[in-house]
């Protein structure tokens, strides 16, 4: 028989909210898309098939708030904005690669 979960099981975990967002549906794809170089919004939108502009904007803002990416605005006409990985964002590349290899292995084994 399972024991009930302790309602205070996370009481000693600080902060209560994780300091970074890494679990969004599009986060890993955005990280990989930015791995080689900074990209503009339209470049990201073109490769992230199925994402809406609203969701891409929300994802980029969340990733910026989590310090995974930077947003740089250039003083040009029209204004140019680029998104780039921070060192923290770049540190996700290897775990993402490991997860992709694991999925490939799992899919091949179950086929």
C-alpha distances in whole Angstrom, upper triangle without the diagonal:
4,7,9,12,15,18,21,19,22,25,26,27,31,32,30,31,31,35,36,35,34,32,34,35,38,38,38,41,43,42,44,46,48,47,51,53,53,53,54,52,54,53,49,49,51,49,45,46,44,44,46,48,46,43,45,46,43,41,44,44,40,41,44,42,40,43,42,46,49,51,55,58,61,64,66,67,65,62,60,56,54,51,50,47,46,46,42,42,44,41,39,41,39,36,37,38,36,33,36,37,33,33,36,35,32,34,36,34,32,36
4,6,9,12,15,17,16,19,21,23,23,27,28,26,27,28,31,32,31,31,28,31,32,35,35,35,38,40,39,41,43,44,44,48,50,49,49,51,49,50,50,46,46,48,46,42,43,41,41,43,45,43,40,41,43,39,38,41,41,37,38,41,39,36,39,39,42,45,48,51,54,57,61,62,63,61,58,56,53,51,47,46,43,43,42,38,39,40,38,35,38,36,33,34,36,33,31,34,34,31,31,34,33,30,32,35,33,31,35
4,6,9,12,14,13,16,18,20,21,25,26,24,26,27,30,31,31,31,29,31,33,36,35,36,39,40,40,41,44,45,45,48,50,50,50,51,49,51,51,47,47,49,47,44,44,42,42,43,45,43,40,42,43,39,38,41,40,36,37,40,38,35,38,38,42,45,47,51,54,57,60,62,63,61,58,56,53,51,47,46,43,43,42,38,38,40,38,36,38,37,33,35,37,34,32,35,36,32,33,36,35,32,35,37,35,34,38
4,6,9,12,11,14,16,19,19,23,24,21,23,25,28,29,29,29,27,29,31,34,34,34,37,39,38,40,43,44,44,47,49,48,48,49,47,49,49,45,45,48,45,42,43,41,40,41,43,41,38,40,40,37,36,39,38,34,35,38,36,33,37,37,40,43,45,49,51,55,58,60,61,59,56,54,50,49,45,45,42,41,41,37,37,39,37,35,38,37,33,34,37,34,32,35,36,33,33,37,36,33,35,38,36,35,38
4,6,9,8,11,13,15,16,19,20,18,20,21,24,26,25,26,24,26,28,32,31,31,35,36,35,37,40,40,41,44,45,45,45,46,44,46,46,42,42,45,43,39,40,39,37,39,40,38,35,37,37,34,33,35,35,31,32,34,32,30,33,33,36,39,42,45,48,52,54,56,58,56,53,51,47,45,42,41,38,38,37,33,34,36,33,31,34,34,30,31,34,32,29,33,34,31,31,35,34,32,34,37,35,34,38
4,5,5,9,10,12,14,17,19,16,19,20,24,25,26,26,25,28,30,33,32,33,36,37,36,38,41,41,41,45,46,45,45,46,44,47,47,43,44,46,44,41,42,40,39,40,41,39,36,37,38,34,33,36,34,31,32,34,31,29,32,33,36,39,41,45,48,51,54,56,57,56,53,51,47,46,42,41,38,37,37,33,34,36,34,32,35,35,31,32,35,33,31,35,36,33,33,37,37,34,37,40,38,37,41
4,6,8,8,12,13,16,17,14,16,19,22,24,24,25,24,26,28,31,30,32,35,35,35,38,40,40,40,44,45,44,44,45,43,45,45,42,42,45,43,40,41,39,37,38,39,36,34,36,36,32,31,34,32,29,30,32,29,27,31,32,35,37,39,43,45,49,52,54,55,53,50,49,45,44,40,40,37,36,36,32,33,36,33,32,35,35,31,32,36,34,32,35,37,34,34,38,38,35,37,41,39,38,42
4,5,5,8,10,13,14,12,15,17,20,23,23,25,24,26,29,32,30,31,35,35,34,37,39,39,39,43,44,43,43,44,42,45,45,41,42,45,43,40,41,40,38,39,40,37,34,36,36,32,31,33,32,28,29,31,28,26,29,30,34,36,38,42,44,48,50,53,54,53,49,48,44,43,39,39,36,35,34,30,31,34,32,30,34,34,30,32,35,33,31,35,36,34,34,38,38,36,38,41,40,39,43
4,6,8,9,12,14,12,14,16,19,21,22,22,22,24,27,30,28,29,33,33,32,35,37,37,37,41,42,41,41,43,41,44,43,40,40,43,41,38,40,38,36,38,39,36,33,34,35,31,30,32,31,27,28,30,27,25,28,28,32,35,37,41,43,47,50,52,54,52,49,47,43,41,38,37,34,33,32,28,29,32,29,28,31,31,27,29,32,30,28,32,33,30,31,35,35,33,35,38,37,36,40
4,6,5,9,10,8,11,12,15,17,18,20,19,22,25,27,25,27,30,30,29,32,34,34,34,38,39,38,38,39,38,41,40,37,38,40,39,35,37,36,34,35,36,33,30,31,31,28,27,29,27,24,24,26,23,21,24,25,28,31,33,37,40,43,46,48,50,48,45,43,40,38,34,34,31,29,29,25,26,29,26,25,29,28,25,27,30,28,27,30,32,29,30,34,34,32,35,38,37,36,39
4,6,8,10,8,12,14,16,19,20,22,22,25,28,30,28,29,33,33,32,34,37,36,36,40,40,39,40,41,39,43,43,39,40,43,41,38,40,39,36,37,38,35,32,34,33,30,29,30,29,25,26,28,24,22,25,27,30,32,35,38,41,44,47,49,51,49,46,45,41,39,36,35,32,31,30,26,28,31,28,27,31,31,28,30,33,31,30,33,35,33,34,37,38,36,38,41,40,40,43
4,6,9,9,12,13,15,18,20,22,22,25,28,30,28,29,33,32,31,34,36,35,35,39,39,38,39,41,39,43,42,39,40,43,41,38,41,39,37,38,38,36,33,34,34,30,29,30,29,25,26,27,24,22,24,26,29,31,34,37,40,43,46,49,51,49,46,44,40,39,35,34,31,29,28,25,27,29,26,26,30,29,27,29,32,30,29,33,34,32,33,37,37,36,38,41,40,40,43
4,6,6,9,10,12,15,16,18,19,21,25,27,24,25,29,29,27,30,32,31,32,35,36,35,36,37,36,39,39,35,36,39,37,35,37,36,34,35,35,33,30,30,30,27,25,27,25,22,22,23,21,18,21,22,25,28,30,34,37,40,43,45,47,46,42,41,37,35,32,30,28,26,25,21,23,26,23,22,26,26,23,25,28,27,26,29,31,29,30,34,34,33,35,38,38,38,41
3,5,8,8,9,13,15,17,19,21,25,26,23,25,28,27,26,29,31,30,30,34,34,33,34,35,34,37,37,34,35,38,36,34,36,35,33,34,33,31,29,29,28,25,24,25,23,20,20,21,18,16,18,20,23,25,28,31,34,37,40,42,44,43,40,38,34,33,29,28,26,23,23,19,21,24,22,22,25,26,23,25,28,28,27,30,32,30,31,35,35,34,37,40,39,39,42
4,5,6,7,11,13,16,17,19,23,24,21,23,26,25,24,27,29,28,29,32,32,31,32,32,31,35,35,31,33,36,34,32,34,33,30,31,31,28,26,27,26,23,22,22,20,17,18,19,15,13,16,18,21,23,25,28,31,35,37,40,42,41,37,35,32,30,27,26,24,22,21,18,20,23,21,21,24,25,23,24,28,27,26,29,31,30,31,34,35,34,36,39,39,39,42
4,7,9,12,13,16,16,18,22,23,21,23,26,26,25,28,30,29,30,33,33,32,32,33,32,35,35,32,32,36,34,31,33,32,29,30,30,27,25,26,25,22,21,22,20,17,18,19,16,15,18,19,22,24,27,30,32,36,38,41,43,41,38,36,33,31,28,28,25,24,24,20,21,24,23,22,26,26,24,25,28,28,26,29,32,30,30,34,35,34,35,39,39,38,41
4,6,9,10,12,13,15,18,20,18,20,23,22,21,25,26,26,27,30,30,28,29,29,28,31,31,28,29,32,31,28,30,29,26,26,26,24,21,22,21,18,17,19,17,13,15,16,13,11,15,16,19,21,23,27,29,33,35,38,39,38,34,33,29,28,25,24,22,21,21,18,18,22,20,19,23,24,21,22,26,25,24,27,29,28,28,32,33,32,33,36,37,36,39
4,6,7,9,11,13,16,18,15,17,20,19,18,22,24,23,23,27,27,26,27,27,26,29,29,26,27,30,28,26,28,27,25,26,26,23,21,21,21,18,16,17,16,12,13,14,12,9,12,13,17,19,21,25,28,31,34,36,38,37,33,31,28,26,22,22,19,18,18,14,15,18,17,15,19,20,18,19,22,22,21,23,26,25,25,29,30,29,31,34,34,34,36
4,7,10,12,14,17,18,15,17,20,19,17,21,22,21,22,25,25,23,24,25,25,28,28,24,26,29,28,25,28,28,25,26,25,23,21,20,20,17,15,16,14,11,11,12,9,7,9,11,14,16,19,22,25,28,31,34,36,34,31,29,25,23,20,19,17,15,15,12,13,16,15,14,18,20,18,19,22,22,21,24,27,26,27,30,31,31,32,35,36,36,38
4,6,9,11,14,14,11,13,16,15,13,17,19,17,18,22,22,20,21,22,21,25,24,21,23,26,24,22,24,24,21,23,22,20,18,17,17,14,12,13,12,9,8,10,8,4,7,8,11,14,16,20,23,26,29,31,33,32,29,26,23,21,17,16,14,12,13,10,10,13,12,11,15,17,15,15,19,20,19,21,24,23,24,27,28,28,29,32,33,33,35
4,6,7,11,11,8,11,13,12,12,15,17,16,18,21,21,20,20,21,20,23,22,19,20,23,21,19,21,21,18,19,19,18,15,14,15,12,10,11,11,7,7,10,9,6,9,8,11,14,16,20,23,26,29,31,33,31,28,26,22,20,16,16,14,14,15,11,10,14,13,11,15,17,14,14,18,19,17,19,22,22,21,24,26,26,27,30,31,31,33
4,6,9,9,6,8,11,11,10,13,15,15,15,19,20,19,19,21,20,22,21,18,19,22,20,17,20,19,17,19,20,19,15,15,16,14,10,12,13,10,8,12,12,9,11,9,12,15,18,21,24,27,31,32,34,32,29,26,23,20,17,16,13,14,14,11,9,12,11,9,12,13,11,10,14,15,13,15,18,18,18,21,23,22,23,26,27,27,29
4,6,8,7,8,11,12,12,14,16,17,18,21,22,21,21,22,21,23,22,18,19,22,19,16,18,18,16,18,19,18,14,14,16,14,11,13,14,11,10,14,14,12,14,12,15,18,20,24,26,30,33,34,36,33,31,28,25,23,19,19,16,17,18,15,13,15,15,11,14,15,13,11,15,15,13,15,18,17,16,20,22,21,21,25,26,25,27
4,5,5,8,10,10,11,14,15,16,17,21,21,20,19,20,18,20,19,16,16,19,17,14,16,15,12,14,15,14,10,11,13,10,7,10,12,9,9,13,13,12,14,12,14,17,18,22,24,28,31,32,33,31,28,26,22,20,17,18,16,17,19,16,14,16,16,13,15,17,15,13,17,18,15,16,20,19,18,21,23,22,22,26,27,26,28
4,6,8,8,10,12,13,14,16,17,21,21,21,19,20,17,19,18,15,14,17,15,11,13,11,10,12,14,14,10,11,13,12,9,12,14,12,12,16,16,15,17,15,16,19,20,24,26,29,32,32,33,31,29,26,23,21,18,19,17,19,21,18,15,18,18,15,16,18,16,13,16,17,14,15,18,18,16,19,21,20,20,23,25,24,25
4,6,5,6,9,10,10,12,14,17,18,17,15,16,14,15,15,11,11,14,11,8,10,10,8,11,12,12,9,8,11,10,7,9,12,11,10,14,15,14,16,13,13,16,17,20,22,25,29,29,30,28,25,23,20,18,15,15,15,17,19,17,13,15,17,13,14,17,15,12,15,17,15,14,18,19,17,19,22,22,21,24,26,26,26
4,5,5,6,9,10,11,12,16,16,15,15,16,14,16,15,12,13,16,13,11,14,14,12,14,15,14,11,10,12,11,7,8,11,9,8,11,13,11,12,9,11,14,15,19,21,24,28,28,30,28,25,22,19,17,13,13,12,14,15,13,10,12,13,10,11,14,13,10,13,15,14,14,18,18,17,19,22,22,22,25,27,27,28
4,5,5,6,9,10,11,14,15,15,15,17,16,18,16,12,14,16,13,11,14,15,13,16,17,18,14,13,15,14,11,12,15,13,11,14,16,14,14,11,12,16,17,20,23,26,29,30,32,30,27,24,21,18,14,14,12,14,15,13,10,11,12,8,8,11,10,7,10,12,10,10,14,15,14,16,19,19,19,22,24,24,25
4,5,5,6,9,10,13,14,14,13,15,14,15,13,9,11,12,9,7,10,12,11,14,15,16,13,11,14,14,11,11,15,14,12,15,17,16,16,13,13,16,17,20,22,25,28,28,30,27,25,22,19,16,14,13,12,15,17,15,12,13,14,11,10,13,13,9,11,14,12,11,15,16,15,16,19,20,19,22,24,24,25
4,5,5,6,9,11,12,11,10,12,11,12,11,7,10,12,9,8,12,13,11,13,13,15,12,9,11,12,9,8,12,12,9,12,15,14,14,10,10,12,13,16,19,21,25,25,26,24,22,19,16,13,10,10,9,13,15,14,10,11,13,11,11,14,14,11,13,16,15,15,18,20,18,20,23,23,23,25,28,28,29
4,5,5,6,10,11,11,11,13,13,15,13,10,13,15,12,11,15,17,15,17,17,18,15,12,14,15,11,10,13,13,9,12,14,13,12,8,8,12,14,16,19,22,25,26,28,26,23,20,17,14,10,9,7,10,11,11,7,7,10,8,7,11,11,9,11,14,14,13,16,18,18,19,22,23,23,25,27,28,29
4,5,5,8,10,11,11,14,14,16,13,10,13,14,11,11,14,16,15,18,18,20,17,14,17,17,14,13,17,16,13,15,18,16,16,12,12,15,16,19,21,23,27,27,29,27,25,21,19,15,12,11,9,13,13,13,10,9,11,9,7,10,11,8,9,13,13,11,14,17,16,17,20,21,21,23,25,26,26
4,6,7,8,9,8,11,11,12,9,7,10,11,8,9,12,15,14,16,16,18,16,13,15,16,13,12,16,16,13,15,18,17,16,13,12,14,15,17,19,21,24,24,26,24,22,18,16,12,10,10,10,13,15,15,12,11,14,12,10,14,15,12,13,16,16,15,17,20,19,19,23,24,23,25,28,28,29
4,6,6,6,6,10,11,13,10,8,12,13,11,12,15,18,16,18,17,19,17,14,15,16,13,11,15,15,12,13,17,16,14,11,9,11,12,14,16,18,22,22,24,22,20,16,14,10,8,6,6,10,12,13,9,9,12,11,10,14,15,13,14,18,18,17,19,22,21,22,25,26,26,28,31,31,32
4,6,8,10,13,15,16,13,12,15,16,13,14,18,20,19,21,21,22,20,17,19,20,16,15,18,18,14,15,19,17,15,12,11,13,15,16,19,21,24,25,27,26,23,20,17,13,11,8,7,10,11,12,9,7,10,10,8,11,13,11,12,15,16,15,17,20,20,20,23,25,25,26,29,30,31
4,7,9,13,15,16,13,12,16,16,14,16,19,22,21,23,22,24,23,19,20,22,19,17,20,21,17,18,21,20,18,15,13,15,16,16,19,20,24,24,26,25,23,19,17,13,12,9,9,12,13,15,12,10,13,14,11,14,16,15,14,18,19,18,20,23,23,22,25,27,27,28,31,32,32
4,6,10,13,14,11,11,15,15,14,16,19,22,20,22,21,23,22,18,19,21,18,16,19,20,16,16,20,19,17,14,12,12,13,13,16,16,20,20,22,21,19,15,13,10,9,7,8,11,13,15,13,11,15,15,13,17,19,17,17,21,22,21,23,26,26,26,29,30,30,31,34,35,35
4,7,10,12,10,10,14,14,14,15,19,21,19,20,18,20,19,16,16,18,16,13,16,17,14,14,17,17,15,13,10,9,9,9,12,13,17,17,19,18,16,12,10,6,5,4,7,10,13,15,12,12,16,16,15,18,20,19,19,23,23,22,25,27,27,28,31,32,32,33,36,37,37
4,7,8,6,7,10,11,11,13,16,18,16,17,15,17,17,13,14,16,15,12,15,17,14,14,18,18,16,14,11,11,10,10,12,13,16,16,18,16,14,10,8,5,5,7,10,13,16,17,14,14,18,17,16,20,22,19,20,24,24,22,25,28,27,27,31,32,31,33,36,36,36
4,6,5,7,9,10,12,13,16,17,15,15,13,15,15,12,12,15,14,11,14,17,15,14,18,19,18,16,12,12,10,10,10,11,15,14,15,13,11,8,6,5,6,9,12,15,19,20,17,17,21,20,20,23,24,22,23,27,26,25,28,30,29,30,33,34,33,35,38,38,38
4,5,5,6,9,10,11,13,14,12,12,9,11,12,8,8,12,11,9,12,15,14,14,17,18,18,16,13,12,10,11,12,14,16,16,16,14,12,10,7,7,8,11,14,17,20,20,17,19,22,20,20,24,24,22,23,27,26,25,28,30,28,29,33,33,32,34,37,37,37
4,5,5,6,9,10,12,14,12,11,9,13,13,10,11,15,14,13,15,18,17,17,21,22,21,19,16,16,14,15,14,16,18,17,17,14,13,11,10,10,11,14,17,20,23,23,20,21,24,23,22,26,26,23,25,28,27,25,29,31,29,29,33,34,32,34,37,37,37
4,5,5,7,9,11,14,12,13,12,15,15,11,13,16,15,13,16,19,17,17,21,22,21,18,15,16,14,15,15,16,19,18,19,16,15,12,11,10,10,12,15,18,21,22,18,19,22,21,19,23,24,21,22,25,25,23,26,28,26,27,30,31,30,32,35,35,34
4,5,6,6,9,11,10,11,10,13,12,8,11,13,11,10,14,15,14,15,18,19,18,15,13,14,13,15,16,18,21,20,21,19,17,14,12,10,9,11,13,17,19,19,16,17,20,18,17,20,21,18,19,23,22,20,23,25,24,24,28,28,27,29,32,32,32
4,6,5,7,9,7,8,7,11,10,7,10,13,12,11,15,16,16,17,20,20,21,18,16,17,15,17,18,20,22,21,21,19,18,15,14,13,12,15,16,20,23,22,19,20,23,21,20,23,23,20,22,25,23,22,25,27,25,25,29,29,28,30,33,33,32
4,6,7,9,9,11,10,14,14,11,14,16,15,15,18,20,19,20,23,24,23,21,19,20,18,20,20,21,24,23,22,20,19,17,16,15,14,16,18,22,25,25,21,21,24,22,21,24,24,21,22,25,24,22,25,27,25,25,28,29,27,29,32,32,31
4,6,9,9,12,12,15,14,11,15,17,15,15,18,19,18,20,23,23,22,19,18,19,19,20,21,23,26,25,25,23,22,19,17,15,15,16,17,21,23,23,19,19,22,19,18,21,21,18,18,22,20,18,21,23,21,21,25,25,24,25,29,29,28
4,6,6,9,10,13,11,9,12,14,12,13,16,17,16,18,21,20,21,18,17,19,18,21,22,24,27,26,26,24,23,20,18,16,15,16,17,20,22,22,18,19,21,18,17,20,20,16,18,21,19,17,20,22,20,20,24,24,22,25,28,27,27
4,6,9,11,14,12,11,15,16,14,16,19,19,19,21,24,24,24,21,20,22,22,24,25,27,30,29,28,26,25,22,21,19,18,20,20,24,26,25,21,22,24,21,20,23,23,19,20,23,21,18,22,23,20,21,24,24,22,25,28,27,26
4,6,10,12,10,10,14,15,14,16,18,19,19,21,23,23,25,22,21,23,23,25,26,28,31,30,30,27,26,24,22,21,20,21,22,25,28,26,23,24,26,23,22,25,24,20,22,24,22,20,23,24,21,22,26,25,23,26,28,27,27
4,7,8,6,6,10,11,10,12,15,15,15,18,20,20,22,19,18,20,19,22,23,25,28,27,27,24,23,21,19,18,17,19,20,23,25,24,20,22,24,21,21,24,23,20,22,24,22,20,24,25,22,23,27,26,25,28,30,29,29
4,5,5,6,9,10,10,12,14,15,16,18,20,21,22,20,19,21,19,22,22,24,27,26,25,23,22,20,18,18,17,20,21,24,27,26,22,24,26,24,24,27,26,23,25,28,25,24,28,28,26,27,31,30,28,31,34,33,33
4,6,5,6,9,10,10,12,14,15,16,18,20,21,19,18,18,16,18,18,21,23,22,22,19,18,17,15,15,15,18,20,22,26,25,21,24,26,24,24,27,27,24,26,29,27,26,29,30,28,30,33,33,31,34,37,36,36
4,5,5,6,9,10,11,12,14,15,16,18,20,19,18,18,17,19,19,22,24,24,24,21,19,19,16,17,16,19,20,23,26,24,21,24,26,24,25,28,27,24,27,29,27,27,30,31,29,31,34,33,32,35,38,36,37
4,5,5,6,8,10,10,12,14,15,16,18,17,16,17,16,19,20,23,26,26,26,23,21,20,17,17,15,18,19,21,24,22,19,22,23,21,22,25,24,21,24,26,24,23,27,27,25,27,30,30,29,32,34,33,33
4,5,5,6,9,10,10,12,14,15,16,15,13,15,13,16,17,20,23,23,23,21,19,17,14,14,12,14,15,18,21,20,17,19,21,19,19,23,22,19,22,25,22,22,26,27,25,26,30,29,28,31,34,33,33
4,5,5,6,9,10,10,12,14,15,14,13,13,11,14,15,18,21,21,21,19,17,15,12,13,11,14,16,18,21,20,17,20,22,20,21,25,24,22,25,27,25,25,29,30,28,30,33,33,32,35,37,36,37
4,6,5,6,9,10,10,12,14,14,13,14,13,16,17,21,23,24,25,22,20,19,15,15,13,16,16,18,21,19,17,20,22,19,21,24,23,21,24,26,24,24,28,29,27,29,32,32,31,34,36,35,36
4,5,5,6,9,10,10,12,11,11,13,12,16,18,21,24,25,26,23,21,19,16,15,12,14,14,15,18,16,13,16,18,16,17,21,19,17,20,22,20,21,24,25,24,26,29,28,28,31,33,32,33
4,5,5,6,9,10,10,9,8,9,9,12,14,17,20,22,23,21,18,16,12,11,8,10,11,13,16,15,12,15,17,15,17,20,20,18,21,23,22,22,25,26,25,27,30,30,30,33,35,35,36
4,5,5,6,9,10,10,9,9,9,13,14,18,20,22,23,21,18,17,13,13,10,12,13,14,17,15,14,17,19,17,19,23,22,20,24,26,24,25,28,29,28,30,33,33,33,36,38,37,38
4,5,5,6,9,9,9,11,12,15,17,21,24,26,27,25,22,20,16,16,13,14,13,14,16,14,12,16,17,15,18,21,20,18,22,24,22,23,26,27,26,28,31,31,31,34,36,35,37
4,5,5,6,5,6,8,10,14,16,20,23,25,26,25,21,19,15,14,10,11,10,10,13,11,9,12,14,12,14,18,17,16,19,21,20,21,24,25,24,26,29,29,29,32,34,34,35
4,5,5,6,5,6,7,11,14,17,20,22,24,23,19,17,13,12,9,10,9,9,12,11,10,13,15,14,17,20,19,19,22,24,23,24,27,28,28,30,32,32,33,36,37,37,39
4,5,8,8,9,10,14,16,20,22,25,27,25,22,20,17,16,13,13,13,12,14,12,12,15,16,16,19,21,21,20,23,25,24,26,29,29,29,31,34,33,34,37,39,39,40
4,6,8,10,12,16,19,22,25,27,29,28,24,22,19,17,14,13,11,10,12,9,9,13,13,13,16,18,17,17,21,22,21,23,26,26,26,29,31,31,32,34,36,36,38
4,6,7,10,13,17,20,23,25,28,26,23,21,17,15,12,11,9,7,9,7,7,11,12,12,15,17,17,17,20,22,22,23,26,27,27,29,31,32,33,35,37,37,39
4,7,10,13,17,20,23,25,27,26,23,20,16,14,10,9,6,5,8,6,4,8,9,9,11,14,14,14,17,19,18,20,22,23,24,26,28,28,29,32,33,34,35
4,7,10,13,16,20,21,24,22,19,16,13,10,6,5,4,5,9,8,6,9,11,11,13,16,17,16,18,21,21,21,24,26,26,27,30,30,31,33,35,36,37
4,6,10,13,16,18,21,20,16,14,10,8,6,5,6,6,10,11,9,12,14,15,16,19,20,19,22,24,24,25,28,29,29,31,33,34,34,37,39,39,40
4,7,10,13,15,17,16,13,10,7,6,5,7,9,10,14,14,13,15,18,18,19,23,23,22,24,27,27,27,30,32,31,33,35,36,36,38,41,41,42
4,6,10,12,15,14,10,8,6,5,6,8,11,12,15,17,15,17,20,21,21,25,26,25,27,30,30,30,32,34,34,35,38,39,39,41,44,44,45
4,7,9,11,11,7,6,4,7,9,11,15,16,19,21,19,21,24,24,25,28,29,28,30,33,33,32,35,37,37,38,41,42,42,44,46,47,47
4,6,9,9,6,5,6,8,11,13,17,18,21,23,22,23,26,27,27,30,32,30,32,35,35,35,37,40,39,40,43,44,44,46,48,49,49
4,7,8,6,7,9,12,15,17,21,21,25,26,25,26,30,30,30,34,35,34,36,39,39,38,41,43,43,44,47,48,47,49,52,52,53
4,6,5,6,10,12,16,18,22,23,27,29,27,28,31,32,31,35,37,35,36,40,40,39,41,44,43,44,47,48,47,49,52,52,52
3,5,8,11,14,18,21,25,26,30,31,29,30,34,34,34,37,39,37,38,41,41,40,43,45,44,45,48,49,48,50,53,53,53
4,6,10,13,17,20,23,25,29,30,28,29,33,32,32,36,37,35,36,40,39,38,41,43,42,43,46,47,46,48,51,51,51
4,7,10,14,17,20,22,25,27,25,26,29,29,29,33,34,32,34,37,37,36,39,41,40,41,44,45,44,46,49,49,49
4,7,10,13,17,19,22,24,22,23,26,26,26,30,31,29,30,34,33,33,36,38,37,37,41,42,41,43,46,46,46
4,7,10,14,16,19,20,18,19,23,23,23,27,28,26,27,31,30,30,33,35,34,35,38,39,38,40,43,43,44
4,7,10,13,16,17,15,16,20,19,19,23,24,22,24,27,27,26,29,32,31,32,35,36,35,37,40,41,41
4,7,10,13,14,11,13,16,16,16,20,21,19,21,24,24,23,26,28,28,29,32,33,33,35,37,38,38
4,7,10,11,9,9,13,13,13,17,18,17,19,22,22,22,24,27,26,27,30,31,32,33,36,37,37
4,7,8,5,6,9,10,10,14,15,14,16,19,19,19,22,24,24,25,28,29,30,31,34,35,35
4,5,5,6,9,10,11,14,16,16,18,20,21,21,24,25,26,27,30,31,32,34,35,36,38
4,5,5,6,9,10,12,14,15,16,18,20,21,23,24,25,27,28,30,31,33,34,36,37
4,5,5,7,10,12,12,13,15,17,18,19,21,22,24,25,27,28,29,31,33,34,36
4,5,6,8,11,11,11,13,15,16,17,19,21,21,23,25,26,27,29,31,32,33
4,5,6,8,10,10,12,14,15,16,18,20,21,22,24,25,26,28,30,31,32
4,6,7,8,9,11,12,14,15,17,18,20,21,23,24,26,27,29,30,32
4,6,5,6,9,10,11,12,14,15,17,18,20,21,22,24,26,27,29
4,6,5,6,9,10,11,12,14,15,16,18,20,21,22,24,26,27
4,5,5,6,9,10,10,12,14,15,16,18,20,21,22,24,26
4,5,5,6,9,10,10,12,14,15,16,18,20,21,22,24
4,5,5,6,9,10,11,12,14,15,16,18,20,21,22
4,5,5,6,9,10,10,12,14,15,16,18,20,21
4,5,5,6,9,10,10,12,14,15,16,18,20
4,5,5,6,9,10,10,12,14,15,16,18
4,5,5,6,9,10,10,12,14,15,16
4,5,5,6,9,10,11,12,14,15
4,5,5,6,9,10,11,12,14
4,5,5,6,8,10,11,12
4,6,5,6,9,10,11
4,6,5,6,9,10
4,6,5,6,9
4,6,5,6
4,6,5
4,6
4
